Amino acid sequence: MTRFVPHPRLLDSPRHRYWPAYPTPVTRNRQELPPNSAEVVIVGAGPAGLAVAAALWHVGVRDVVLVDRDGRPAGRFLERIDLLDQRVLRSPYEHHPGVEGYRDCELRDFARMHWGLLTPVERNEIRMSQAGHRSVVPVDVFAAYCQHTAELHEVPHRLWRGVVRALDVTEDRVTVRGDGFAIEAGQVVLCQGEERRAAPAEWWSGARPAGVGYWDEPVPDGVEAQVVVGAGLTAAHLVRNALAAGGRVAWVLRAESERYQCSDVNASFFRAEGRARFDGRSGPVPWADRLALMARERRASVMFEFRPSFEAAEGDGRLTVHRGAGVRSVSGGGVELAGGRRVGGDHVSLALGTVPSIGTGLLPDELVGARDGWPDLDERTLAYRRAPGVFAAGAAACMVLGPAARNLDGHRVATARVAQTVAARIRRVAHV
Ligand SMILES: Cc1cc2nc3c(=O)[nH]c(=O)nc-3n(C[C@H](O)[C@H](O)[C@H](O)COP(=O)(O)OP(=O)(O)OC[C@H]3O[C@@H](n4cnc5c(N)ncnc54)[C@H](O)[C@@H]3O)c2cc1C
């Protein structure tokens, strides 16, 4: 039997190399506010919004406006990743924010075109991918590819920095309202991604104690003993960074043990047979079954590559792992576990996962139709059933496409459904 031995050096992939820029085919629009009308508005320019914009470009829909809080393609994603000093993506080369079914340069081709910029370990990952094995993508390659995809499909020209606050839906139009702007749109695609999960209210009373931070906030300098709460890849990066800086770490896990695995969900959910367990392509799937499957599949885990260094650090006492440890309360000086045990440290970092943004706050609750935290979406088109001119791509589509909807690969699947529907609706309106 072949034993899979992951390469820990993958985790040190360099960041911020020089990547040749491609000529921008259009003049960038320097207006501060977006135009007041568009055929399609995309809210969010993360990997999902980028994929939707690229797909719409291919189906001939060009009157598109993207509005994003950060204002750069994949900006928040890369910001979060860089804050954690995450150097490789978890998803393999075949998962990329491109467009299904069109002859664009795919992520692996893009990496091969820049072979001379890659390290030997990174080149080997491409060979692994070509041979059909699991392969790991450098964040540097991914960032350059996002920029390439954006330029190729004229996204910088259509992207405005701004925060969307509300969608007013009428029978045939949607007004997208933000700070100081309003855009009349035929259709809107929500690609808002996920927000960090907040700590339970009972962990502290009043304002968050000093010395307690979340994973998407910088860890202050000079921390020697850090407590990390959470069991996922984000927590693993915090642990690794603290150890690399010469610190000591107490890692608090609710589960009985940490889970090391390649991908964050079972690989079948990246394929049609996995998605069929949600979207009912092979017969209706009861909501309760989908909900149970989602709870089972969205469990935190860590890439295999972390195991050697974590085991070594635990062996020599720099890392203490508190397994099966529920948190009762959190303060600046550490955490108290359910049994009353105290775990002390100079700083507590909370990495409790993320919560999908499902349109709540932008659309009235009765149009979101939320059930158990998930929006009421049409399975074929990903349109909100109660607001057919509004669509969702990304994590919000999990109860239709399964847990992989929140991954890059899921964005491509969502994009294919949304772009075809949006284009067909535009053609229909044009013929009326
Ligand atoms: C640290 C980390 C590592 C990850 N690694 C991987 C990985 O390797 N592979 C993988 O497949 N997935 C990974 N994920 C999951 C990942 O978040 C998604 O695949 C990807 O970022 C989701 O893309 P998105 O466009 O849906 O969301 P985002 O990247 O979050 O983009 C959404 C954008 O919408 C903006 N926005 C939201 N609401 C509004 C509003 N009202 N007005 C204006 N703008 C708004 C946000 O500010 C943001 O810029 C990772 C997640 C994290 C946190």
The ligand as an ORCA input file, in Angstrom:
! r2SCAN-3c Opt
* xyz 0 1
  C      -8.172     31.597      6.723
  C      -9.028     30.922      5.706
  C      -8.479     30.042      4.805
  C      -9.283     29.435      3.844
  N      -8.697     28.581      2.954
  C      -9.468     28.019      1.990
  C      -8.903     27.154      0.998
  O      -7.708     26.873      1.006
  N      -9.717     26.637      0.056
  C     -11.027     26.915      0.007
  O     -11.721     26.430     -0.885
  N     -11.596     27.715      0.924
  C     -10.866     28.272      1.905
  N     -11.445     29.062      2.847
  C     -12.866     29.290      2.799
  C     -12.936     30.607      2.048
  O     -13.317     31.645      2.900
  C     -13.692     30.565      0.814
  O     -13.401     29.571     -0.095
  C     -13.652     31.909      0.063
  O     -13.006     32.978      0.667
  C     -15.025     32.282      0.011
  O     -15.137     33.226     -0.988
  P     -16.351     34.193     -0.935
  O     -16.205     35.067     -2.113
  O     -17.595     33.421     -0.757
  O     -16.147     35.007      0.425
  P     -15.080     36.127      0.816
  O     -13.738     35.763      0.313
  O     -15.231     36.344      2.261
  O     -15.591     37.394      0.019
  C     -16.817     38.041      0.340
  C     -16.614     39.517      0.116
  O     -17.883     40.159      0.226
  C     -17.728     41.338      0.989
  N     -19.020     41.731      1.548
  C     -19.809     41.030      2.402
  N     -20.929     41.726      2.664
  C     -20.842     42.884      1.976
  C     -21.682     44.013      1.858
  N     -22.844     44.102      2.513
  N     -21.280     45.041      1.068
  C     -20.101     44.973      0.393
  N     -19.268     43.920      0.480
  C     -19.627     42.886      1.254
  C     -16.708     40.943      2.038
  O     -16.142     42.076      2.657
  C     -15.732     40.166      1.177
  O     -14.787     41.025      0.573
  C     -10.661     29.685      3.815
  C     -11.219     30.585      4.739
  C     -10.423     31.204      5.672
  C     -11.045     32.146      6.648
*
